[in-house]
Amino acid sequence: MREPINGRAARERSLQEMRSEYISMAIHEFRTPITAIASSIELLETKMELDALMLPFYQRNLSRIKEEITLLANMVDDILISGSMVSGSLVARPEATDVVAFAGMVRHQYFHQRADKRQLSIRVSGARRHIYIDQSQLTGILTNLVGNAFKYSQGQGPLLRLHYGKKGLYIKVKDKGIGIPEKDIPFLFTPFFRGRNVGSRAGTGLGLAIVKRFVTANNGTIAVSSGAAGTVFTIIFPYAPDNNPGGHSA
């Protein structure tokens, strides 16, 4: 006897849910060894510096290990966040934030002492004001865009510009990299889409889709321009209102 269509659809849906739950659980389990490795590297680095054993060779290779750990951790986070996006459980919890200080923290935590010696430059203009934004999501926005700027460029490090305009904060991430083909730009924020010129560079194709969702969830807008001189991502966030408006669903 042939299985009813409704029964077959329900069984396939159940299998899909089980598969999604298993993948989510497995990805969560990756966090523990990644965190342990990162902590061990930090302890090793600190001990070697205290004992005056940090020769350039060790510093260069420890920095490379830290960069790869950060890349792996970001990929795990991207997969977990994409699951939240699909399920509709992604929520922004905004709080008053000094983005200049926050950007400095992100630079020190994620892009400090790179093996290639390149650095992230931060430039600020205008009168500083707080914005209301989910700080974990702001971290995701900055690490994805700045990480891509490092990944797809060589030579000079990327520029993060924060301009406090009349109506909002303008965040620009600029690089002098390989650029984005014009035909790819309309699809850039589509999950799993990767530009035709990325070559063998590692990535999930989720980062920019997550950035777009985070920006939208925090009442911002994002645009991109690209050419022979490199790529610029421009985000605009409104300033903080007088009172915290509460969370917003993404």
PELINFEN-V860580 format. One record per backbone hydrogen bond with DSSP energy under -0.5 kcal/mol. CO is the residue of the C=O (numbers start at 1). NH is the residue of the N-H. E is the energy in kcal/mol with one decimal. If there is no record, write none. Layout:
# PELINFEN-V860580
{{CO & NH & E} {CO & NH & E}}
This chain:
# PELINFEN-V860580
{{4 & 8 & -2.5} {5 & 9 & -2.5} {6 & 10 & -2.1} {7 & 11 & -2.2} {8 & 12 & -2.4} {9 & 13 & -2.3} {10 & 14 & -2.3} {11 & 15 & -2.3} {12 & 16 & -2.2} {13 & 17 & -2.3} {14 & 18 & -2.4} {15 & 19 & -2.6} {16 & 20 & -2.4} {17 & 21 & -2.5} {18 & 22 & -2.3} {19 & 23 & -2.5} {20 & 24 & -2.5} {21 & 25 & -2.4} {22 & 26 & -2.8} {23 & 27 & -2.7} {24 & 28 & -2.3} {25 & 29 & -1.8} {26 & 30 & -1.0} {27 & 30 & -0.7} {27 & 31 & -0.7} {28 & 31 & -1.1} {28 & 32 & -0.5} {29 & 32 & -0.6} {29 & 33 & -0.8} {30 & 34 & -1.9} {31 & 35 & -2.7} {32 & 36 & -2.3} {33 & 37 & -2.6} {34 & 38 & -2.4} {35 & 39 & -2.4} {36 & 40 & -2.3} {37 & 41 & -2.4} {38 & 42 & -2.1} {39 & 43 & -2.3} {40 & 44 & -2.7} {41 & 45 & -2.7} {42 & 46 & -2.3} {43 & 47 & -2.6} {44 & 48 & -2.4} {45 & 49 & -1.9} {46 & 50 & -2.3} {47 & 51 & -2.1} {48 & 53 & -3.3} {48 & 54 & -0.8} {49 & 52 & -1.2} {53 & 55 & -2.1} {55 & 59 & -2.5} {56 & 60 & -2.7} {57 & 61 & -1.9} {58 & 62 & -2.7} {59 & 63 & -2.1} {60 & 64 & -1.7} {61 & 65 & -2.2} {62 & 66 & -2.4} {63 & 67 & -2.2} {64 & 68 & -2.1} {65 & 69 & -2.3} {66 & 70 & -2.4} {67 & 71 & -2.3} {68 & 72 & -2.4} {69 & 73 & -2.8} {70 & 74 & -2.4} {71 & 75 & -2.0} {72 & 76 & -2.2} {73 & 77 & -2.4} {74 & 78 & -2.5} {75 & 79 & -2.0} {76 & 80 & -2.2} {77 & 81 & -2.9} {78 & 82 & -2.4} {79 & 83 & -1.4} {80 & 84 & -1.5} {81 & 85 & -2.3} {82 & 86 & -2.2} {83 & 87 & -2.1} {84 & 88 & -1.0} {84 & 89 & -1.6} {84 & 90 & -0.9} {89 & 91 & -0.5} {90 & 250 & -2.4} {92 & 248 & -1.6} {95 & 133 & -1.9} {97 & 99 & -1.0} {97 & 131 & -1.8} {98 & 102 & -2.3} {99 & 103 & -2.9} {100 & 104 & -1.8} {101 & 105 & -1.8} {102 & 106 & -2.3} {103 & 107 & -2.5} {104 & 108 & -2.1} {105 & 109 & -2.6} {106 & 110 & -2.7} {106 & 111 & -0.6} {107 & 111 & -1.7} {114 & 117 & -1.5} {119 & 121 & -0.6} {121 & 160 & -3.3} {123 & 162 & -3.1} {125 & 164 & -2.8} {126 & 128 & -0.6} {130 & 240 & -2.1} {131 & 97 & -2.4} {131 & 133 & -0.6} {133 & 95 & -1.6} {133 & 135 & -0.6} {134 & 138 & -2.3} {135 & 139 & -2.1} {136 & 140 & -1.7} {137 & 141 & -2.2} {138 & 142 & -2.6} {139 & 143 & -2.8} {140 & 144 & -1.8} {141 & 145 & -2.3} {142 & 146 & -2.8} {143 & 147 & -1.9} {144 & 148 & -2.2} {145 & 149 & -1.9} {146 & 150 & -2.2} {147 & 151 & -2.4} {148 & 152 & -2.8} {150 & 153 & -1.1} {152 & 178 & -2.2} {158 & 121 & -2.3} {159 & 161 & -0.6} {159 & 174 & -2.9} {160 & 123 & -2.2} {161 & 163 & -0.6} {161 & 172 & -2.8} {162 & 125 & -2.3} {162 & 164 & -0.5} {163 & 165 & -1.1} {163 & 170 & -3.2} {167 & 239 & -0.7} {168 & 165 & -2.1} {168 & 170 & -0.5} {169 & 171 & -0.6} {169 & 237 & -2.4} {170 & 163 & -2.8} {170 & 172 & -0.5} {171 & 235 & -3.0} {172 & 161 & -2.9} {172 & 174 & -0.6} {173 & 233 & -2.3} {174 & 159 & -2.8} {175 & 231 & -0.6} {181 & 184 & -1.7} {181 & 185 & -1.0} {182 & 185 & -0.5} {184 & 187 & -1.5} {185 & 188 & -1.5} {187 & 190 & -2.0} {190 & 193 & -2.0} {195 & 198 & -1.3} {198 & 201 & -1.6} {205 & 192 & -2.0} {205 & 193 & -0.7} {206 & 210 & -2.3} {207 & 211 & -2.3} {208 & 212 & -2.5} {209 & 213 & -1.9} {210 & 214 & -2.8} {211 & 215 & -2.8} {212 & 216 & -2.4} {213 & 217 & -2.4} {214 & 218 & -1.1} {215 & 218 & -0.7} {215 & 220 & -2.7} {216 & 219 & -1.8} {221 & 236 & -2.1} {223 & 234 & -2.9} {225 & 232 & -2.9} {227 & 230 & -1.6} {230 & 227 & -2.4} {231 & 175 & -2.2} {232 & 225 & -2.3} {233 & 173 & -2.2} {234 & 223 & -2.2} {235 & 171 & -3.3} {236 & 221 & -1.6} {237 & 169 & -2.8} {248 & 92 & -3.0}}
